[in-house]
């Protein structure tokens, strides 16, 4: 299936990609991030620590207005993400002012 | 193609400054990796088209990027810097023990002869090696494990391995510096290590002549005289003539012997450059005058180089990896400031010009002579 993903600007800059991607993946956080890293090797280790595989502390995942950051990486994503009406949003913690 | 390529790492990206042998007119390319902190950018002496960069950030961690076309295009290589063995603990600022934890890459040191061989110095302090152009990294764990590690403590910037000096003819000998632990050397290609800090005196630590615990800021060596190693310590400019076994102070008439970078002239092993900074709490030049000091006697006697540098109201800093020399016949010297200026001299430091004035704070400067 396909999943829409919105990336933060630092990662778009690094991967030279658009704000929103569409990746082929199962609808779980782990599978989507695996697919992003496969397609954009420059992003390996930027969302998850390469040594531990854990989400980086200042990176959060949202969809449908819900914070999914602390869900299991293998939990199913919301149905609106599955049907393509909503993207999975990867967000860097706000900072700078 | 002759000329030079100056590789600049900054708080918000990397820049590449290019000129011909005259070094008067410069092209500025960048920012590469805009928004990322680039602690270091380094080119392979064995293949000048190959350049590594180390962008990092608090949100998205560490990445390593490599260019094989002189910095025009980049591709991601490996960024897994997992310690090779249980990481153990080191001293924290307050004297408690803190687990070793990867934070970032501070310095990349390419082999002078093998374009696929490159070393990385990281925080928390450890040395990594890649033999496949940066695709995979493996720790030389004998350094972290040689025994004194639990006594190491972070300097103000973190507990970082920031300087890697490769012996020009003996691949088994490497010398590294760690803040705030000191200097360490291997003579067997990185398997075993020992501290070489005899002669260092640091008033700010409980035992001023301790075997480890010194905040060494930078080392420099001329490849024609590899047993002579120069050091800018937190305080004191030092010199060793036996590969680091013993050190003696050469601060001489410097207006301050605090500073960060140190460099050696490309063709004169006794010509050394430092940039005095007022103190560890006043990270700006003495009297607001940005002066490079040059010794043509291997230390002790220093002359101020000021022509073309601001001599009033200048309160920038110059960080440890932010000075380098080229190898053209008339040696070029370059440094970058926390105010975003990169200055260059095409006459061994006699005169200076700003190559670029308004970059983000400069973290590192390296030079490739093309």
Interface residues (C-beta under 8 A of the other chain):
Chain A: X8 X9 X10 X11 X13 X14 X41 X42 X43 X44 X45 X46 X47 X49 X50 X51 X56 X58 X59 X92 X93 X95
Chain B: X33 X34 X35 X36 X55 X57 X58 X59 X60 X61 X62 X63 X65 X75 X76 X79 X80 X81 X82 X102
